[in-house]
Amino acid sequence: MTAPTIVDLDALLAPFYDAETPPDGWRVGTEAEKFGVHRRTGQPLSYDGDDGIVQVLHRLVERCGWRAEPEYDGGPVIALRRGQASVTLEPGGQLELSGAPLRTIHETRAELTDHLRELREACADLDVAWLGLGFHPTATQADLPWVPKLRYGVMREYLPTRGPMALDMMRRTCTVQANLDYADEADAMRKLRVSLRLSALLTAMFANSPFVEGVRTGERSHRAKVWLHMDPDRSGLLPFAWKEGGSYRDYVEWALDVPMFLIKRDGGRILRNTGQTFRAFMRDGFEGTDATLADWRGHLMTLFPEVRLKNTLEIRGADSQGLDLACALPALCKGVLYDARALDAAEALAERFDYAAVEAARPAIAATGLAATLCGRRVAAWAGDLLEIAEAGLARIDDRDADGRDERVHLAPLRALIEREATPADALLAAIDPRRALAPQLFEHALA
């Protein structure tokens, strides 16, 4: 059956209106990426082979009830699905759990714990470890595989023409991400505006990538540095969204003018189309192909701002973490964005930052984390304010676990760091002895 073509701009608003959810249905989804490495050698996993990523995926299918999902009939395995959760692969073989939308962060903790247990059991005889860091601590580009997802081949050729660190972004970075709901257009655009203004604080609070190719760089988040050198058409802080009273159409107008990657059709057939914006594709078509709503939804997936609007609001600016801090990110976002008083307070905090100041501070935040300065004040102090807002929001929401603890328990590890004005990278650097081999120590201190 042929998908209907897009006839006007109003059709492009449908994915956002369709996603609107009343507050009693709000959930949080958590995405957690990790690097797989061989314990014996410290080398990354290959894509295929007896001890590669595909073997891990097959074991998860056979032993844990996941279902393999090739990108097209007969295509290679690049994803798994079970219920509302999925396991996917990033371009360099990074493995990501895209968690189900869950009501409480207690459930998120259980989901991530189960996922990591399944991975350990599936890899027990492969001697594989999974690292929760923002940038691969040891691998060179030459060490890493290429996952055969259709769009990755296009990105591999196109993105390096738009930014010098594009391949590092694709293959050597990992994040933890929180996905949140919105009630209506005003709520979505308000949350987008506040989250973008505060995103640099989140980057500092969760900075966790101080090693590159086995060497201490002196940075706290090399991943954040990489993202400063990515395709400016599709990344960054979205200055148009910093104004009050924004609309879905504002986001659509921006997305329309971002160049495309490809057009997918049945049977794994693709048309490479990096020379045309989606606006031009809608108007002119491409090689006899007209734009469909499925093409539009696919295009939205190729946009990589620090906060992304789709069927959820995606908070994307944090480095990957170990289990405790991986849960702290969605807890922080829930506390800030799902409690009305907390959102008011966060908005008041965010209004103290203008776009130029935040953009100018991003390199220093990547380099020094909480020690950087923003608007004349240390980022550590701003981060402390934001953490207090989140804690108060979670206290009022008051979702409790079986032991009677509310969700502030998941912020406790982050609170311990912020009180010392330390990032996860600072804690890791303090734990690593530079006189000893790096890889074995990472297996002690940087597991996902």
C-alpha positions in Angstrom: 0.0 0.0 0.0 1.4 3.4 -1.0 1.7 5.9 1.8 -0.2 9.1 1.2 1.8 12.2 0.2 1.9 15.3 2.3 -0.4 18.0 0.9 0.3 20.9 3.2 2.3 22.1 6.2 -0.5 21.4 8.6 0.0 17.6 8.0 3.5 18.0 9.5 2.0 19.1 12.8 0.2 15.8 13.3 3.0 13.9 15.0 3.1 16.5 17.7 -0.6 16.8 18.3 -0.9 13.0 18.2 1.6 12.8 21.0 -0.2 15.1 23.5 -0.9 13.3 26.8 -2.9 14.5 29.8 -0.8 14.8 33.0 -2.2 11.7 34.6 -0.7 9.7 31.7 2.7 11.2 31.8 5.6 8.7 31.8 9.4 8.8 31.6 11.4 6.8 29.1 15.1 6.4 29.6 17.7 5.6 26.9 21.1 4.3 28.1 24.0 3.7 25.7 27.1 1.7 26.6 30.4 0.5 25.0 31.1 -3.2 24.8 34.7 -4.2 25.2 36.7 -7.4 25.7 38.0 -7.7 29.2 41.2 -9.5 28.1 42.3 -7.0 25.5 40.2 -3.9 26.2 39.3 -3.8 22.5 35.7 -3.0 21.3 33.4 -5.7 20.1 33.1 -6.4 16.4 29.7 -6.3 14.7 29.7 -9.9 13.6 31.8 -12.9 14.5 31.5 -15.5 17.3 32.0 -12.9 20.0 30.6 -9.8 18.3 27.5 -7.6 18.9 25.3 -9.8 16.7 26.1 -12.8 18.8 25.1 -10.8 21.9 21.8 -9.8 20.3 21.1 -13.5 19.3 21.6 -14.6 22.9 19.2 -11.9 24.2 16.6 -13.2 21.7 17.2 -16.9 22.7 17.5 -16.4 26.4 15.5 -13.3 27.4 12.5 -13.1 25.1 13.5 -10.3 22.9 12.4 -10.3 19.3 14.9 -9.5 16.5 13.9 -6.6 14.2 15.9 -6.2 11.0 15.5 -2.9 9.3 13.9 -4.6 6.3 13.0 -8.2 5.3 16.1 -10.2 5.0 18.3 -7.4 6.4 20.9 -7.7 9.1 19.9 -7.7 12.8 20.3 -4.2 14.2 17.6 -4.0 16.8 15.5 -6.0 19.3 12.1 -5.3 20.7 10.2 -6.6 23.8 7.0 -4.9 24.8 7.5 -1.1 24.7 11.3 -1.4 25.1 14.0 -1.9 22.4 17.7 -2.6 22.1 19.4 -0.8 19.3 22.9 -0.2 17.9 24.6 3.0 17.3 27.0 3.3 14.3 30.2 2.1 16.1 28.4 -0.8 17.9 27.4 1.1 21.0 24.4 -0.8 22.5 21.4 1.2 23.6 18.4 0.2 25.8 15.5 2.4 24.8 13.4 1.8 27.9 9.6 1.6 28.1 7.7 4.7 29.2 7.4 4.1 32.9 5.4 5.9 35.7 8.2 6.0 38.3 11.9 6.2 38.4 11.8 3.2 40.7 10.5 1.2 37.7 13.3 2.7 35.6 15.9 1.5 38.1 14.4 -2.0 37.9 14.3 -1.9 34.1 18.0 -0.9 33.8 19.1 -3.3 36.5 17.4 -6.2 34.6 18.8 -5.1 31.3 22.4 -5.1 32.7 21.8 -8.5 34.3 20.6 -9.9 31.0 23.7 -8.5 29.3 26.1 -10.0 31.8 24.4 -13.4 31.6 24.3 -13.3 27.8 28.0 -12.4 27.7 29.3 -14.5 30.6 31.5 -16.8 28.5 32.5 -14.0 26.1 34.3 -12.1 28.8 32.7 -8.8 27.8 32.3 -5.7 29.9 30.0 -2.8 29.3 31.3 0.8 30.0 29.0 3.7 30.9 31.1 6.6 29.7 30.4 9.5 27.3 33.3 8.8 25.0 35.1 5.6 24.2 38.1 5.7 26.6 40.5 3.5 24.5 39.4 2.9 21.0 40.6 4.6 17.8 38.3 5.1 14.9 40.1 2.2 13.1 39.3 -0.1 16.0 35.5 0.2 15.7 33.1 -1.6 13.4 30.4 0.0 11.2 26.8 -1.2 12.0 25.0 -1.8 8.7 22.0 0.4 9.3 20.8 2.1 6.1 21.1 5.7 7.3 24.5 5.2 8.9 26.2 4.7 5.5 24.8 8.0 4.3 25.8 9.8 7.5 29.3 8.3 7.3 29.8 10.2 4.0 27.8 13.3 4.5 28.3 14.4 8.1 32.2 14.8 7.9 31.5 17.5 5.3 29.5 19.4 7.9 31.7 19.0 11.0 35.2 17.7 11.7 34.2 15.5 14.6 31.2 13.9 13.0 32.6 10.3 12.9 33.5 10.6 16.6 30.0 11.6 17.3 28.7 8.6 15.5 31.0 5.9 16.7 32.8 7.0 19.9 30.1 8.8 22.0 27.5 7.4 24.3 24.7 9.2 26.2 21.9 8.6 28.7 18.7 10.4 27.7 15.4 11.1 29.3 12.2 11.2 27.2 9.2 13.1 28.7 5.6 13.7 27.8 3.8 17.0 27.2 0.1 17.9 27.6 -0.4 20.3 24.7 1.4 22.7 22.4 2.0 25.4 25.1 3.3 22.8 27.5 5.6 21.2 24.9 7.1 24.5 23.8 7.5 25.8 27.4 9.3 22.6 28.4 11.5 22.7 25.3 12.4 26.3 26.0 13.3 25.7 29.7 15.2 22.5 28.9 17.3 24.1 26.2 18.2 27.0 28.5 19.2 24.6 31.2 20.9 22.0 29.0 24.4 23.2 29.5 23.9 22.7 33.3 22.9 19.1 32.7 26.0 18.6 30.5 28.2 19.8 33.3 26.4 17.8 36.0 26.8 14.5 34.0 30.2 15.1 32.4 31.8 11.7 32.2 34.3 11.4 29.4 37.8 12.4 30.5 39.8 9.8 28.4 40.5 9.6 24.7 42.5 6.7 23.3 43.8 5.8 26.7 45.0 9.3 27.6 43.7 11.8 30.1 42.7 14.8 28.0 42.2 17.3 30.9 38.6 17.6 29.8 35.6 16.6 31.8 33.3 15.8 28.8 35.0 15.1 25.5 31.6 14.0 24.2 30.3 17.5 24.8 33.4 18.9 22.9 32.6 16.6 20.0 29.0 17.9 19.8 30.4 21.4 19.4 31.9 20.4 16.1 28.9 18.6 14.6 26.6 19.6 11.7 25.3 23.0 12.8 22.2 22.6 10.6 20.8 19.8 12.8 22.4 20.2 16.3 22.8 22.8 19.0 20.6 24.9 21.2 17.8 26.0 18.7 17.9 29.7 19.3 14.4 30.1 17.7 12.9 28.1 20.6 14.2 30.4 23.3 11.3 32.9 22.9 8.1 32.6 24.9 4.9 31.7 23.1 6.6 29.3 20.6 4.6 26.8 18.6 4.9 23.5 16.9 5.1 25.3 13.6 8.3 27.1 14.8 9.9 23.7 15.2 8.5 22.4 11.9 9.8 25.5 10.1 13.3 24.8 11.4 13.2 21.1 10.6 11.9 21.8 7.1 15.2 23.6 6.3 17.5 20.9 7.5 19.1 18.9 4.7 17.8 15.3 4.5 19.9 12.1 4.6 17.8 9.6 2.6 14.4 8.4 1.5 13.5 4.8 2.5 11.2 2.7 0.5 10.1 -1.0 0.8 12.6 -3.8 0.7 15.5 -1.8 2.0 15.7 0.5 -1.0 17.0 3.9 -0.3 17.5 7.1 -2.2 20.4 9.2 -1.0 19.3 12.7 -0.7 21.7 14.9 1.2 21.4 17.8 -1.2 17.8 18.7 -0.5 16.0 20.1 2.5 12.7 18.5 3.5 10.9 21.7 2.3 12.3 21.3 -1.2 11.5 17.6 -1.1 7.9 18.4 -0.3 7.7 21.0 -3.1 9.7 19.3 -5.8 9.9 15.6 -5.0 13.1 13.6 -5.6 13.8 11.3 -8.5 10.1 10.6 -9.0 9.4 10.2 -5.3 7.0 12.4 -3.3 7.2 13.2 0.4 5.0 11.1 2.8 4.3 11.5 6.5 6.6 8.5 7.1 9.4 10.4 5.4 8.7 13.3 7.7 8.8 11.2 10.8 12.0 9.7 9.6 13.5 13.1 9.0 12.7 14.2 12.5 14.9 11.3 13.7 17.9 12.8 11.9 17.8 16.0 13.9 20.1 16.1 16.8 19.6 19.2 19.0 20.5 19.2 22.7 16.7 18.9 23.3 14.6 17.3 20.6 10.8 17.4 20.1 9.1 14.3 18.7 6.4 12.2 20.2 8.3 13.0 23.5 10.6 15.7 24.6 14.1 14.2 24.5 16.8 15.6 26.9 20.0 14.7 25.1 22.9 16.5 26.6 24.3 14.1 29.2 27.2 11.7 29.0 26.5 8.0 29.5 26.8 6.8 33.1 26.9 3.8 35.5 23.6 2.6 36.8 23.2 5.0 39.8 23.7 8.1 37.8 21.9 6.8 34.7 18.8 6.9 36.9 19.6 10.3 38.3 19.1 11.9 34.9 15.4 10.9 34.4 14.8 11.6 38.1 16.1 15.1 37.7 14.1 15.8 34.5 10.9 14.4 36.1 11.3 16.5 39.2 11.8 19.6 37.2 9.3 19.1 34.4 6.4 17.1 35.9 5.7 19.2 39.0 4.1 22.6 38.3 5.9 24.5 41.1 9.2 23.0 40.1 8.7 24.0 36.4 7.9 27.5 37.5 11.1 27.7 39.5 13.1 26.1 36.7 11.7 28.6 34.3 12.7 31.5 36.6 16.2 30.1 36.8 16.4 29.5 33.1 15.4 33.1 32.3 18.6 34.3 33.9 20.5 32.8 30.9 20.4 34.2 27.4 21.4 32.2 24.3 24.7 34.0 23.6 25.9 33.4 27.2 25.1 29.7 27.2 26.5 29.2 23.7 29.7 31.0 24.8 30.1 28.9 27.9 29.7 25.5 26.2 33.4 24.9 25.4 34.4 25.7 29.0 31.7 23.4 30.3 33.1 20.6 28.1 36.6 21.3 29.4 36.0 21.9 33.1 32.5 20.8 33.9 31.1 22.4 37.1 34.2 24.6 37.5 33.2 26.6 34.4 31.5 30.0 34.7 28.1 31.0 33.3 26.7 34.5 33.6 29.3 35.4 36.2 28.7 32.5 38.5 30.2 29.0 38.8 28.2 26.3 37.0 28.4 24.3 40.2 26.3 26.9 42.0 23.7 26.9 39.2 23.7 23.1 39.3 23.0 23.1 43.0 20.0 25.4 42.4 18.6 23.1 39.7 19.1 20.0 41.8 17.2 21.6 44.7 14.3 22.4 42.4 14.2 18.8 41.1 14.3 17.4 44.7 11.4 19.6 45.8 9.4 18.5 42.7 10.0 14.8 43.4 9.1 15.3 47.0 5.7 16.8 46.0 5.1 14.2 43.4 5.7 11.6 46.1 6.0 8.4 44.1 7.3 5.8 46.6 9.0 2.5 46.3 8.3 -0.7 48.3 10.5 0.7 51.1 8.6 3.9 51.3 11.3 6.1 49.7 10.3 8.8 47.2 12.2 9.3 43.9 14.7 11.6 45.5 16.6 8.5 46.4 17.7 8.3 42.7 19.2 11.8 43.0 21.3 10.9 46.1 24.4 9.9 44.1 24.2 13.2 42.1 23.7 15.2 45.3 26.9 13.7 46.7 28.8 14.8 43.7 27.3 18.3 43.5 28.1 19.0 47.2 31.7 18.4 46.4 31.4 20.4 43.1 32.5 17.2 41.3 31.4 15.7 38.1 31.4 11.9 37.4 34.5 12.5 35.4 36.2 14.1 38.5 35.3 11.0 40.6 36.6 8.7 37.9 39.9 10.5 37.5 40.4 10.4 41.3 39.8 6.6 41.3 42.1 5.9 38.4 45.8 5.4 39.1 47.8 6.8 36.2 50.7 4.5 37.0 48.6 1.4 36.2 47.0 0.1 33.0 43.8 2.0 32.3 41.5 -0.8 31.0 41.4 -3.0 34.1 40.6 0.0 36.2 37.8 1.0 34.0 36.2 -2.4 34.6 36.3 -1.5 38.3 35.1 2.1 38.2 33.3 2.8 34.9 30.9 -0.1 34.3 27.5 0.7 32.9 
